[in-house]
Amino acid sequence: MIKVITIVTGMLEENCYIIHNDIDALIVDPGDNSDIIISEIEKLNLNVKGILITHYHFDHVGALDDIKAKYPNAVLVDYKTKEDKLQIGTFEFKKIETLVLLKKYQIQIIILI
């Protein structure tokens, strides 16, 4: 069974997600507070297999360097990832890219289904 833990991080209160099946885990948008994210993963004794980034605003990647350093074998998935169907550890999903227009800015994000 897939479980999702939401961790609210940073001063903008961005949502970071830990998707797991009691063994393996994916971290989505590690925005800040890497110590809290890592503590939750260690508390559940999870193996981090991947780090997923929906887009590169600072509030979504503020803890990325710390997370990558802690889990160097985790696969990084973002808009640069070429494959549309992905398998990371025991997780299988599709990557859908979309453009989002925010006033005069355009950002590219990924959606996982």
Secondary structure, 3 states (H helix, E strand, C coil): CCEEEEEEECCCCEEEEEEECCCEEEEECCCCCHHHHHHHHHHCCCEEEEEECCCCCHHHHCCHHHHHHHCCCCEEECCCCCCCEEEECCEEEEEEEEEEEECCEEEEEEEEC
